[in-house]
Amino acid sequence: MAARDRRRFPPPGMLVDVGGHRLHLLRSGTGGPTVVLESGLGCTYLDWTRVQQEASKFVEVCSYDRAGRGYSEPGPRPRDAGRIADELHALLARAGIRPPYVLVGHSLGGLCARVFADRYRADVCGIVLVDAPPEDQGTRWPARSFAVRARLEIRWRLFQLNPLLARLGILRILRKPWASRRGMPRELRQRERALGLQSRAYDWIFDEGSAIAATEAEAGRSEALGDLPLAVVTAAHTPDLSDQTYASWLEMQRGLCRLSSNSTHLVARTSGHVVALEEPELVVEAIRWVIAQATSPRGYPR
């Protein structure tokens, strides 16, 4: 089944060696600064489909799969933001994609984007954070009841079983991929499912999840952004979030805006966490704003 999926759905982009393993990169559009899309935990380049299609009408856009996900080969561990940032930097360089870059990071990818900007500040002219957490989110959520804490612990324990279940083929028998995104274009759903059922994908999702503490710590050590253009995009208040929980999240998002003295905050109208698929126009608006700031006479022309 897996071999058949690989034949049916070959990689649409290029595979680039970054030092012992290859990463899948999809380029579209022309013009700078180049927009680089960094996915959330467990996501692939497909999650950026709608944003990439629209943004590539006015600028070059690059999406990619992190090591072990999508079409990319597994890479060395640990899978924390420092390693991810270094591999992305090597990918862009070896693919001949010159800076400056506008980094767009969703969820966990937002922390990775911040670490990349800290390590390679001269290459970055702006950042968009899409429903991304702050590095101290674990200490800022409202108090949770014992029942909620127990439910979250059970979910985490079950999640830890997924790599084993995937290798045994049980998830494929159950026809249960990692995730199915609301808003994914119909013509890409079979490809999304095929990528989500790869047995190796669960190992690397788990590795990134296990490294979140190290990723948050490195993001916390990063320097302030100064007046680097920063757009923060926040998901809407959806029914699955209590008023108290969403209020806490909204305050965290406003706090991210304070990372830069040149920032803007956009709040989605209806979309949940995967804003790039459910309200892609909002992410594109944020990209336009950052590019306008970065290329203005008082911005960051290169």
RODO-2510 file (C-alpha; in nm, 4 decimals, decimal comma):
residues 302
     n   res          X          Y          Z
     1     m     0,0000     0,0000     0,0000
     2     a     0,2749     0,2443     0,0930
     3     a     0,4679     0,1639    -0,2263
     4     r     0,1527     0,2179    -0,4298
     5     d     0,0974     0,5544    -0,2631
     6     r     0,4523     0,6594    -0,3513
     7     r     0,3915     0,5753    -0,7168
     8     r     0,0555     0,7536    -0,7254
     9     f     0,1748     1,0659    -0,5480
    10     p     0,5379     1,1535    -0,6352
    11     p     0,6864     1,4675    -0,4790
    12     p     0,5819     1,7839    -0,6644
    13     g     0,8937     1,9732    -0,5619
    14     m     1,2671     1,9055    -0,5496
    15     l     1,4654     1,6974    -0,2996
    16     v     1,7702     1,8855    -0,1705
    17     d     2,0572     1,7300     0,0230
    18     v     2,1206     1,9235     0,3451
    19     g     2,4037     1,7066     0,4736
    20     g     2,3231     1,3373     0,4782
    21     h     1,9492     1,3550     0,4149
    22     r     1,7233     1,5274     0,1637
    23     l     1,4400     1,7700     0,2288
    24     h     1,1453     1,8298    -0,0023
    25     l     1,1129     2,1907    -0,1239
    26     l     0,8346     2,3414    -0,3349
    27     r     0,9010     2,6808    -0,4997
    28     s     0,6544     2,9018    -0,6816
    29     g     0,6258     3,2648    -0,7895
    30     t     0,8938     3,5257    -0,8493
    31     g     1,0159     3,8384    -0,6788
    32     g     1,1508     3,9188    -0,3371
    33     p     1,1831     3,9063    -0,0512
    34     t     1,1283     3,5314    -0,0593
    35     v     0,8533     3,4030     0,1688
    36     v     0,9515     3,0853     0,3561
    37     l     0,6704     2,8790     0,5107
    38     e     0,7396     2,6810     0,8294
    39     s     0,4733     2,4266     0,9256
    40     g     0,3236     2,3289     1,2584
    41     l     0,3742     1,9982     1,4374
    42     g     0,2784     1,7053     1,2174
    43     c     0,2023     1,9239     0,9160
    44     t     0,3438     1,9129     0,5647
    45     y     0,3836     2,1536     0,2758
    46     l     0,0215     2,0758     0,1865
    47     d    -0,1050     2,2812     0,4800
    48     w     0,0269     2,5921     0,3033
    49     t    -0,1357     2,5127    -0,0327
    50     r    -0,3902     2,7953    -0,0342
    51     v    -0,1473     3,0554     0,1034
    52     q     0,1260     2,9555    -0,1419
    53     q    -0,1099     2,9673    -0,4395
    54     e    -0,2214     3,3209    -0,3572
    55     a     0,1049     3,4708    -0,2305
    56     s     0,3043     3,3367    -0,5264
    57     k     0,1056     3,5726    -0,7483
    58     f     0,3192     3,8609    -0,6180
    59     v     0,6325     3,7098    -0,4591
    60     e     0,8451     3,3937    -0,4547
    61     v     0,7154     3,1453    -0,1965
    62     c     0,8845     2,8318    -0,0610
    63     s     0,7162     2,5588     0,1386
    64     y     0,8962     2,2458     0,2527
    65     d     0,8670     1,9301     0,4618
    66     r     1,0763     1,8972     0,7738
    67     a     1,2883     1,5833     0,8133
    68     g     1,0784     1,2672     0,8283
    69     r     0,7552     1,4380     0,7252
    70     g     0,5852     1,4491     0,3875
    71     y     0,8401     1,3712     0,1177
    72     s     1,1505     1,4551     0,3225
    73     e     1,3939     1,1926     0,4448
    74     p     1,4572     1,1366     0,8174
    75     g     1,7337     1,3431     0,9715
    76     p     1,9454     1,3344     1,2863
    77     r     1,7983     1,3789     1,6315
    78     p     1,7066     1,5657     1,8459
    79     r     1,4376     1,7412     1,6397
    80     d     1,4432     2,0730     1,8228
    81     a     1,4161     2,4223     1,6758
    82     g     1,7913     2,4730     1,6595
    83     r     1,8424     2,1717     1,4350
    84     i     1,5337     2,2571     1,2304
    85     a     1,6565     2,6137     1,1760
    86     d     2,0027     2,4977     1,0688
    87     e     1,8573     2,2451     0,8235
    88     l     1,6236     2,5060     0,6762
    89     h     1,9153     2,7474     0,6338
    90     a     2,1140     2,4761     0,4534
    91     l     1,8127     2,3897     0,2371
    92     l     1,7657     2,7478     0,1194
    93     a     2,1365     2,7958     0,0533
    94     r     2,1805     2,4714    -0,1406
    95     a     1,8667     2,5379    -0,3442
    96     g     2,0091     2,8765    -0,4442
    97     i     1,7370     3,0763    -0,2689
    98     r     1,9047     3,3972    -0,1596
    99     p     1,7996     3,6155     0,1331
   100     p     1,6299     3,8221     0,2558
   101     y     1,3497     3,5998     0,3765
   102     v     1,0088     3,6622     0,5266
   103     l     0,9510     3,3717     0,7637
   104     v     0,5933     3,2517     0,8147
   105     g     0,5589     3,0049     1,1016
   106     h     0,2437     2,8236     1,2068
   107     s     0,2051     2,6911     1,5618
   108     l     0,5299     2,5084     1,6536
   109     g     0,6721     2,6500     1,3314
   110     g     0,6438     2,9958     1,4852
   111     l     0,8960     2,9009     1,7535
   112     c     1,1217     2,7558     1,4822
   113     a     1,0921     3,0797     1,2816
   114     r     1,1947     3,2852     1,5841
   115     v     1,4992     3,0649     1,6427
   116     f     1,5932     3,0877     1,2728
   117     a     1,5666     3,4676     1,2871
   118     d     1,7866     3,4752     1,5961
   119     r     2,0547     3,2521     1,4430
   120     y     2,0484     3,4119     1,0965
   121     r     1,9297     3,7647     1,1680
   122     a     2,1020     3,9191     0,8652
   123     d     1,9007     3,6903     0,6349
   124     v     1,5572     3,7784     0,7731
   125     c     1,3576     4,0918     0,6908
   126     g     1,0258     4,0032     0,8531
   127     i     0,8233     3,7395     1,0375
   128     v     0,4609     3,6241     1,0376
   129     l     0,3476     3,4120     1,3330
   130     v     0,0281     3,2159     1,2643
   131     d    -0,1496     3,1083     1,5837
   132     a     0,1937     3,0351     1,7277
   133     p     0,2581     2,9885     2,1012
   134     p     0,4911     3,1940     2,3179
   135     e     0,7806     3,0070     2,4697
   136     d     0,6247     3,0211     2,8194
   137     q     0,2767     2,9029     2,7257
   138     g     0,2915     2,6151     2,9749
   139     t     0,2880     2,8536     3,2699
   140     r     0,0186     3,0865     3,1388
   141     w    -0,2862     2,8703     3,0784
   142     p    -0,5735     2,9061     3,3263
   143     a    -0,5968     2,6434     3,5997
   144     r    -0,7349     2,3147     3,4708
   145     s    -0,9556     2,0718     3,6557
   146     f    -0,8338     1,7234     3,7436
   147     a    -1,0617     1,5773     3,4738
   148     v    -0,9131     1,8021     3,2043
   149     r    -0,5561     1,7277     3,3146
   150     a    -0,6301     1,3558     3,3164
   151     r    -0,7821     1,3724     2,9672
   152     l    -0,4784     1,5554     2,8305
   153     e    -0,2433     1,3029     2,9930
   154     i    -0,4361     1,0117     2,8425
   155     r    -0,4253     1,1754     2,4985
   156     w    -0,0467     1,2189     2,5279
   157     r    -0,0007     0,8563     2,6327
   158     l    -0,2107     0,7359     2,3403
   159     f    -0,0143     0,9645     2,1077
   160     q     0,3056     0,7938     2,2216
   161     l     0,1689     0,4626     2,0921
   162     n     0,1223     0,5928     1,7382
   163     p     0,4774     0,5225     1,6120
   164     l     0,4435     0,1561     1,7149
   165     l     0,0892     0,1239     1,5750
   166     a     0,2052     0,2811     1,2483
   167     r     0,5009     0,0433     1,2099
   168     l     0,2718    -0,2538     1,2746
   169     g     0,0394    -0,1290     1,0016
   170     i    -0,2551    -0,0945     1,2378
   171     l    -0,3207     0,2707     1,1579
   172     r    -0,3258     0,1909     0,7871
   173     i    -0,5717    -0,0925     0,8486
   174     l    -0,7876     0,1497     1,0474
   175     r    -0,7444     0,4019     0,7629
   176     k    -0,6526     0,6596     1,0264
   177     p    -0,3893     0,9103     0,9114
   178     w    -0,2247     1,1639     1,1424
   179     a    -0,4692     1,4399     1,0555
   180     s    -0,7194     1,5550     0,7988
   181     r    -0,7351     1,9317     0,7648
   182     r    -1,0552     2,1216     0,7225
   183     g    -1,0079     2,3446     0,4203
   184     m    -0,7690     2,1138     0,2339
   185     p    -0,8541     2,1400    -0,1399
   186     r    -1,0539     1,8389    -0,2528
   187     e    -0,8032     1,7486    -0,5228
   188     l    -0,5275     1,7125    -0,2607
   189     r    -0,7111     1,5057     0,0002
   190     q    -0,5960     1,1678    -0,1283
   191     r    -0,2362     1,2910    -0,1359
   192     e    -0,2763     1,4296     0,2159
   193     r    -0,4110     1,0941     0,3351
   194     a    -0,1263     0,9016     0,1699
   195     l     0,1352     1,1190     0,3392
   196     g    -0,0464     1,0962     0,6710
   197     l    -0,0438     0,7153     0,6632
   198     q     0,3340     0,6839     0,6203
   199     s     0,4550     0,4787     0,9144
   200     r     0,7756     0,6795     0,9593
   201     a     0,5837     1,0061     0,9913
   202     y     0,4678     0,9236     1,3422
   203     d     0,8218     0,8708     1,4696
   204     w     0,9240     1,2168     1,3585
   205     i     0,6074     1,3835     1,4828
   206     f     0,6749     1,2269     1,8215
   207     d     1,0405     1,3350     1,8129
   208     e     0,9434     1,6974     1,7434
   209     g     0,6775     1,6806     2,0142
   210     s     0,9262     1,5414     2,2643
   211     a     1,1679     1,8260     2,1868
   212     i     0,9150     2,1053     2,2469
   213     a     1,0678     2,1956     2,5845
   214     a     1,4096     2,2458     2,4225
   215     t     1,2492     2,4403     2,1376
   216     e     1,0671     2,6708     2,3799
   217     a     1,3865     2,7228     2,5816
   218     e     1,5854     2,8295     2,2749
   219     a     1,3087     3,0623     2,1588
   220     g     1,3087     3,2144     2,5071
   221     r     1,6814     3,2835     2,4812
   222     s     1,6481     3,4601     2,1461
   223     e     1,7062     3,8326     2,1334
   224     a     1,4261     4,0844     2,0905
   225     l     1,3378     4,1623     1,7300
   226     g     1,3889     4,5379     1,7557
   227     d     1,1875     4,6987     1,4767
   228     l     1,1877     4,3920     1,2493
   229     p     0,8430     4,3782     1,0842
   230     l     0,6260     4,1273     1,2683
   231     a     0,2671     4,0224     1,1990
   232     v     0,0816     3,8030     1,4480
   233     v    -0,2202     3,6111     1,3164
   234     t    -0,4554     3,4592     1,5755
   235     a    -0,7274     3,1983     1,5229
   236     a    -1,0895     3,2853     1,5947
   237     h    -1,2702     3,2013     1,9177
   238     t    -1,4085     2,8635     1,8141
   239     p    -1,6654     2,6582     2,0112
   240     d    -1,4035     2,4070     2,1276
   241     l    -1,2357     2,6755     2,3430
   242     s    -1,3837     2,8150     2,6622
   243     d    -1,4037     3,1917     2,7027
   244     q    -1,1364     3,1789     2,9735
   245     t    -0,8996     2,9670     2,7667
   246     y    -0,9369     3,1858     2,4591
   247     a    -0,8873     3,5031     2,6651
   248     s    -0,5571     3,3598     2,7909
   249     w    -0,4531     3,2659     2,4372
   250     l    -0,5435     3,6109     2,3063
   251     e    -0,3293     3,7722     2,5756
   252     m    -0,0373     3,5455     2,4803
   253     q    -0,0810     3,6509     2,1181
   254     r    -0,0753     4,0192     2,2129
   255     g     0,2422     3,9465     2,4047
   256     l     0,4046     3,8123     2,0882
   257     c     0,3309     4,1447     1,9192
   258     r     0,5545     4,3082     2,1786
   259     l     0,8556     4,1147     2,0486
   260     s     0,8933     4,3922     1,7894
   261     s     0,8295     4,7651     1,7994
   262     n     0,6977     4,7333     1,4423
   263     s     0,4139     4,4819     1,4642
   264     t     0,0505     4,4276     1,3737
   265     h    -0,2124     4,1855     1,5043
   266     l    -0,4769     4,0193     1,2863
   267     v    -0,7509     3,8022     1,4364
   268     a    -0,9349     3,5450     1,2244
   269     r    -1,3116     3,5667     1,1911
   270     t    -1,4065     3,1989     1,1750
   271     s    -1,1072     2,9682     1,1408
   272     g    -0,9673     2,7362     1,4015
   273     h    -0,6003     2,6668     1,4592
   274     v    -0,5163     2,5857     1,0933
   275     v    -0,5734     2,9415     0,9720
   276     a    -0,3682     2,8899     0,6553
   277     l    -0,6280     2,6500     0,5154
   278     e    -0,9445     2,7938     0,6670
   279     e    -0,8768     3,1680     0,6195
   280     p    -0,5721     3,1833     0,3918
   281     e    -0,6548     3,5384     0,2855
   282     l    -0,5728     3,6576     0,6380
   283     v    -0,2263     3,5012     0,6272
   284     v    -0,1684     3,6515     0,2829
   285     e    -0,2745     3,9922     0,4180
   286     a    -0,0166     3,9550     0,6952
   287     i     0,2524     3,8619     0,4415
   288     r     0,1676     4,1681     0,2324
   289     w     0,1925     4,3914     0,5388
   290     v     0,5332     4,2546     0,6397
   291     i     0,6696     4,2867     0,2851
   292     a     0,5425     4,6452     0,2628
   293     q     0,7158     4,7303     0,5900
   294     a     1,0350     4,5490     0,4933
   295     t     1,0656     4,7174     0,1540
   296     s     0,9610     5,0684     0,2551
   297     p     1,2251     5,3458     0,2574
   298     r     1,2412     5,3128     0,6352
   299     g     1,2277     4,9354     0,6283
   300     y     1,4797     4,6691     0,5364
   301     p     1,5657     4,6895     0,1645
   302     r     1,8469     4,4582     0,0608
***
